Amino acid sequence: APAVMMLPLEESFGWRRDVISMAAGVGILLYGLTGPFAAALMERIGLRRTLLAALLIMSGSTALSLLMSKPWHLFITWGVFSGIGSGAVASVLGATIVNRWF
């Protein structure tokens, strides 16, 4: 989404491309780093609770992004919360479900 929203964010908020790209980069970094921890959390507290927590984080991030007005808001919503929430749901979820079924 940041690539598509780059020009509108630049025009609306006056933020530079490096600020928007940095927030996206933090999100991608946390997306990759969250996977192993999400898998351990799925084993410890269960798949359903972990998935529910991740979806709540992602929906909260989306809702809070409506209120962003400063660059650090972008880092927190799109970088940190979206990265953690999507990283907990993405690749580890499929591997965990396949492992439990077979």
Disulfide bonds with the S-S distance in Angstrom:
none
